[in-house]
């Protein structure tokens, strides 16, 4: 292409040589442009590879059979080399209890998804990750694979659990005096029965009566202690069908003395035959315990606290309403902020409502608040009746 023909014949050969030289020049220019473009493409390729390899998240692609076709070096954090995973099934990397999380909707209809799964490391350790997947399409728009981004959230999950546990222990501390009173009453009756037994001269009928009273008192103490222990213990999150009215009743049992001590009237309005909700029962107890304790603290002696459950549209609602002091309008936007509290030093962590909101959102729900100073507050926990809807809302909240 660097050679030129020089002919001065004045005939067609000269014209042909000139045409050839023109074509050669054009080819040389095109070749130079192509070479420059190739260098630019190669530079772009290296740049993109550098971005992928140095990303903080695991980035991968799967084929239509859900096998790895690419994965960046971030998988070394899970103990794998890149070659360990290429060609391997995606589901083999997940713990058994999370292998039901399929990519069917992404592969079939191109739906983007965000969900949490537990990954098996090469060492046998498990890590919690948030996975975001999108379809990969060819030029005709046909789906031929999946692009995935996996972010390790193990430490975040541990921190969230620690915060929930600390707030739960704070609630136990608030309950301590009331629980002690609830235990002391039946113990007093038991001691009285034993005292009369020691005195002797009891008729068989009276002996049976005292034995029944002792058994009843011990069962009552056992129930209170068991419920308090169950509430205070740490539990791994476990979603299962639950009757929300049963959850409400357990919370009201533990807060019964705190209500009666302030001469507060408790109005139960629990709708019968509510559908079972797919919830973590212990988490929901923690949410309702916090709302009820807040209502008790806000309500003066002789006030009223109303607890309602009801099915409304696609939701099940639990309403905690009090006739307490209410929340000022300028404070209301901040009540779910972590560590925000209007209570005095040592009277609250400022985490109760923040933790409660996090739990409810994890269930795909929300908490609504209506309050007026001097009249009271209404907290409404809205939980989706459908488990699929719950997951959908929960993931939508994480993406926003």
Steps between C-alpha positions, in 0.01 A plus 500: 500500500802725534594456132375734226494440128646777284411486133515785247365324197211733434270207441269272697789344691581837654135545602498148642817570698350820639184311602711232664698759691175661616363168619829420674488834678143442610587150620799636690277759666235237581766266634640775723151584627427132560828458686421806713150372567637159598736667746210699646287185530787316666554790741128507578504123553793527743326788678176301540690190612682713754168638626349152531804349668532782753130533585403456865226253404503159335395550136410198290310378195301180453388321187145383432575183702597714801868409478777753561653642181690784669583603855736767628783443747293627794388137551836451671325641807292181501809283458458433127718564198327616183566168326331315789163641394507526121257239364371419848124521580399819681276310744795288618645815656193556720424337834229233486232716660546769234516282190129555446581856391478450124580737215198381304325836471821668383574232241139460384366854485804721559396616847765671710526360852662587832507242777709367789667160496750307708820412313716196577868592523769252401591465870144394585417836659181676389465867409183705450490697176257727319473396136383726216438326166407629154450318168768487230351527149637452148449746212158348430396562861501132594616418853815289501618543858510704818722776639529487877652721769542350849578718802612341826275623784606251768646760737204732444263217594699429816490867597125518437451194721711654778294820488175301512627301796612810690159660448330178606702494824402863559135393473563216746643755743183708472292189570707383798302672776167389360614142448636489856160611626320242284723227643477626857119480513469125432804431719324676786197276452721190490676599824163558666382153399821340627465688829151358548625152414760528775237599751328169424142401584384559142208308363563289189287738296698803621828316429388436142406865469843615621683254273300628203585860596871415528497327160316792343746751649803301386361466148443875491858569610631246249302660217627851580863388529477293182352790303760745631785261417356432156473872431851584625689218329680546171336328205607452142245661264240240409192583296202272560117529504379675815174633640563868568239498778708241688805725467299795637371295794852389598617861505199612705565223753853627561389864524190432711644626828642817344148577373320430827763683709408827324127420512492509121199345327595250230251464215554187289337505156645191334333388179425131497598256225785710365712320239834367625793728415843382387707677766781452746294476819780611732574808290133600489474457878792739533329758276167485684672492840679824417181670378298391804772604747526839329122539524509414872775755564313771306163436668411660831325319783140423407565520126404248233710284268321330212643203311332411170566235240321497168529393138496801268542472122813286445632564851460383855517799735592516867405834654636627834309812604545697823349807664842622610696821456537476122801586284573859387483556124866606477611180676284258298730482190792386719348232723636215285852646485758284681589629850233771486313527828303758694541305824742592775849355536485131583131470414539378143754397239338687214512179298159350574300649214793485258546128567124442482474673163790293366331177609165598347663605171684168493153341504398717204288723724496855633414696814259794478482765772232754585543716808366817657645670805273463800277240333723200438662292228401223261765261367384264224713203396400392147609151393422346159269198513678335205849362560592567136384859540703523821820394322426734208452802727801414714732485199350814347581681824861382486540624141365848574 
